[in-house]
Amino acid sequence: MEEKNKHGVKLGLFIFIGLLFFLAGVLAIGNINNSFTKSINVVAIFPQVSGLQPGDNVWLSGVKVGTVKELQFMPNSAVMVNINLEKKLQQYIPKNALAKIGSDGLIGNKLIVIYSGDIAKGAINIDDTLKVEPTITNEDMMATLQANNQNLLAITSDFKTLSKNLVSGEGSVGQLLTNDDLYNNLSTSVAAINSAANKLNTMSASLVLFTDKMNTDGNLPNSFVEDTILFSQIADAIATLNEASETAKKITENLETTTAGLNQNTNSVAGVILNDPAASENLKQSLINLESSTKKLNENMEALKHNFLFRRYFKKQEKTE
């Protein structure tokens, strides 16, 4: 009788432990533990849910804050998702937060991600509606991939045609690759351009050196630029030079007028001398005769000085002087 009691106790203990493991597994797998957690209900309306199911997780900043409770179709084929959020985390979820559908890993279970928003504008309340962000579905990704494949195929075809034309020497680039003369001419042109560039660099360096010297204090160019007194003196000298030039010009004009008058007026003495050769010759002969008479007069005066009749007079004149 005692052996039967021990066997019954062992059997009951084994069944109790099995029930505990079964209950723990149901709670872990079915997420039933949320039934014992205080929560609030909010909704989010998505155009399509991409395989989202009741019981999927809801994340905020990488932390689970709730689960998907129910999915309901709406008249416009959209899907309203009822979400259970833990009430103790309500204060951390902004009222203007956004929601989007993501996945746990590359091909993992679907989930809802809550992000963005400003908590300073208030926390979310019961039955609030979260704004949603359109998500890229697998169909969208496949369509984009298909379009990229078509573009890649077109690029490959164009590149194949281009390479064929280059090899056959068509076009400017093809001729450059296949025509030696064109390549040599291009090389010569490039060399000439490089030479011109080197000369330009040398000229630029010389110009920089020249400007540096001009900016050095004490030299003449710097004095022209910096010394306002010297510049004023130079300006005055240039103005004086311009006035002298104008005066010389007027003198030249007057001289030309006088010369023209002498050449045209044959009644004046100067006009007669300049225009009448005979009068000029007579004037010349008269000057010669005057010089000869003056010489003879000097000789006569000298003879008078030695004459005994006038010697005393001249000696008295010399003493007076």
Buried (B, 14 or more C-beta within 10 A) or exposed (E): EEEEEEEEEEEEEEEEEEEEEEEEEEBEEEBEEBEEEEBBBBBBBBEBBBEBEEBBBBBBEEEEBBBBBEBEEEEEEBBBBBBBBBEEBBEBBBBBBBBBBBBEEEEEEBBBBBBEBEBEEEBBEEEBEBEBEEBEBEEEEEEEEEEEEEEEEEEEEEEEEBEEEBEEEEEEEBBBEBEEEEEEEEEEEEEEEEEEEEEEEEEEEEEEEEEEEEEEEEEEEBEEEEEEEEEEEEEEEEEEEEEEEEEEEEEEEEEEEEEEEBEEEEEEEEBBBBBEEEBEEEBEEEEEEEEEEEEEEEEEEEEEBEEEEBEEEBEEEEEEE
